[in-house]
Structures are given as structure tokens and as C-alpha cells.
Amino acid sequence: MPSFVPLSPETLEDQRLYTSARLTEVACLDCLAKVGVKKNSEHHTSIQWSTEARAHCPELNRRAGGRESHVGCARMLASIETAVREGAVPIGAEDGY
């Protein structure tokens, strides 16, 4: 299967906006792993896990094998909900992102 490698400045900027624009760093209140979080609405939360954050999370480290694209950590979700309630994570998309 061919791989898509963005080369044009416009495509690279679109990629940056889609994957990392407006991410707010949130640390887990339990293990202190740090993830990037974006909330486009009350019901939509994007979480970007780095390799380092995954290594710090005991919940994710207890799991083995399988596809993990939708697997989360309940402690991190609770930490994100707290950050949202405290106003540390803004809600709402800007310019579609």
C-alpha cells in the first residue's frame, strides 16, 4: 500500500492544524503522564498520546496486544474532565480545527 508523504507547505500546514493545533497539555492526576487534548465540543475530545506518555501510564502498560487505537485510560479521562471543568481546556473549534 502506498504511503502519503505531504510535501507542499499548504498540505503540511493542514496536517499540523488537524493533528496538533490548539492542543492543551493535560497531566494525569494519578501517574502524571502528559497528553495533548483538544475539545471541539462538549461531546468530542481528541487526545494525542506521545510515546513517553504511554510509557508513564500504568493502565496502558497493563494491556498487551491487539489494536489499541481506541483504548483509553479512565484515570486520564477523569483528569481531562477535571481540566475542562476548571477551564484549562477550552471547548469549541476555531476555523474548523
N, C-alpha and C positions, 0 to 999 in steps of 0.2 A: 504494500500500500504506500503511495507516495506521501511524503511529508510536506506540509506547507511551511515555508520559512518566509516570514514577512520581510520585504526589502525596502519598500517605499516609505518615506517619512510619514505619510498620512496613515498607512496601514500600521506602522509601529506605534503611532500616537493613538489610534483606535484600540490597539491591543493594550496599551498602558491604561487608557481610560477604563476599558472593560475589566481588566484584572486587578488594578491597584489604585485607581483614582478614588479619593475620599475614604480610603481605609483608615479606620481608627484602631490604634493598638489597644488591646484589652488583655490584661493578665488574669489568669485563673486565680481565684481567691484561695484555691487549695494547693496546687503544685507550682504556681507562678509561671507556667508556660504562657507565652505571649503569641497571640494571633492577630491578624488584621480582620476588622469587622466593618461591614457596610450594611445599613438598613435602608432599603429603598421604600419600604412601607412598614406598617405595623406587623404585617404577616410575612414579609420577605427579609431574610437575613442571609448575607453572604459571609462565609468565614474562610479565610485563607490561612491554612496551616503551613508553617515552614518545617523543614526537616528538623531543625532544632526544637521547635515547639512540640512536634510529635515525639521526639526523644525524651522530653521532660514529662510528658503526660503518662502517669501510671495506668490510667484507664485504657488508653490506646495501646500501650505496651503489653497489656494482659491478653489482648486479642491476637490471634495468629491466623494467617492465610485468608484466602478469599478476596473478593473485590471490596475495597473499603471506601469507595468514592462518596458514599452517603452515610458512613458511620460517623457518629459524633461522640462527644463526651458530655455526660449530664452535668458534671461539675463546671465545665467550661460554659455550657449553655446557661447555667444559673448565674455565672459570673457576668456573662454578656447581658442577661436580663437586668441584673443589678446596675450595670454601667448605663444601660438605656434609661432605666428609671431615674438614675442620678443625673441624667442629661449629658453624660460623657460621650455617648454615641448619638449623633444626630439622625433623625428619621426623615427620609424623603430624598428622592433622586434629584440631581441637578443636571440639566442638559441631557437627560436620558441616561445618566450614569449614577 
